[in-house]
Each structure stands twice: as structure tokens, then as C-alpha cells.
């Protein structure tokens, strides 16, 4: 099994958190695990957040298609909605 780790990097991250991320990345890379860093260059933090979320939605959609799954059907979420409606 080949693993990939995806990091969401934001310019407003506290330096200690960024340092932890970098240390963990070094450890993972030494084990042969690929690291993907995703960031947005927008000036406003809310826009950066939405930018990354939008990208993740599309990545999830296409990964579903590539793996022969219907990306619109999410059994876990459907189960959650059903259980919430029971109350």
C-alpha cells in the first residue's frame, strides 16, 4: 500500500504548528510516504479556506470516479442523516 499525506498549509498558521508539520513530514518522507502540501495564495483567510475546500471537493469527486464509485453517494452521511431524523 502506497500512502500519501495531504497537508493544508496556511500563511497564518502559528510557527510552532508549522514546525511540527515539517518535522512530521521529514519522518514520513524517510519512511517513503509522499507528502502533498496544499495552500491558497488569496489574501483573505476565509477565501483561502473556501479555496482549499473547493479543491478538496473536486479531488474527492474525481477520486471516486477513478475508483469506480459514485461520488454522489456517501453511505456514512446518508446513515447520519437518517439517524438524526429519528429524533
C-alpha positions in Angstrom: 0.0 0.0 0.0 1.4 3.4 -1.0 0.4 6.2 1.3 0.2 9.9 0.6 -0.2 12.6 3.3 -2.0 15.8 2.4 -1.2 18.9 4.5 -3.2 22.1 4.3 -0.7 24.9 4.8 -1.9 28.4 5.7 0.3 31.5 6.0 -1.5 32.4 9.2 -0.5 29.1 10.9 1.3 29.5 14.1 5.0 28.9 13.6 5.1 26.1 16.2 2.4 24.2 14.3 4.2 24.7 11.1 7.4 23.4 12.7 5.5 20.3 13.9 4.2 19.7 10.4 7.6 20.0 8.9 9.2 17.6 11.4 6.4 15.0 10.9 6.8 15.4 7.1 10.5 14.6 7.4 9.7 11.5 9.4 7.1 10.3 7.0 9.3 11.0 3.9 12.1 9.0 5.5 9.6 6.1 5.5 8.8 6.5 1.8 5.5 8.3 2.3 4.7 11.0 -0.2 3.7 14.5 1.1 1.4 16.8 -0.7 1.2 20.4 0.6 -1.9 22.4 -0.4 -2.2 26.1 0.1 -4.1 29.0 -1.3 -2.4 32.3 -2.1 -5.5 34.5 -1.5 -5.1 37.4 0.8 -8.2 36.8 3.0 -8.3 33.8 5.3 -11.9 33.0 4.6 -11.3 33.0 0.8 -8.2 30.7 1.4 -10.4 28.3 3.4 -13.1 28.1 0.7 -10.5 27.8 -2.0 -8.9 24.7 -0.3 -12.3 23.2 0.5 -13.5 23.6 -3.1 -10.3 21.9 -4.4 -10.8 19.1 -1.9 -14.4 18.6 -3.1 -13.2 18.2 -6.7 -10.3 15.9 -5.8 -12.8 13.7 -3.8 -15.2 13.7 -6.7 -12.6 12.6 -9.3 -11.0 10.0 -7.0 -14.5 8.5 -6.6 -14.9 8.3 -10.4 -11.3 6.9 -10.9 -12.1 4.2 -8.3 -15.4 3.2 -9.9 -17.5 4.7 -7.2 -20.5 7.1 -7.4 -19.1 10.2 -5.8 -22.6 11.5 -5.1 -23.5 8.6 -2.8 -22.0 8.7 0.7 -23.4 5.9 2.8 -22.0 7.3 6.0 -23.6 10.7 5.6 -26.9 9.1 4.5 -26.8 6.9 7.6 -26.1 10.0 9.8 -29.0 12.0 8.2 -31.3 9.0 8.8 -30.3 8.7 12.5 -30.7 12.5 13.1 -34.2 12.4 11.5 -35.2 9.6 14.0 -35.1 12.0 17.0 
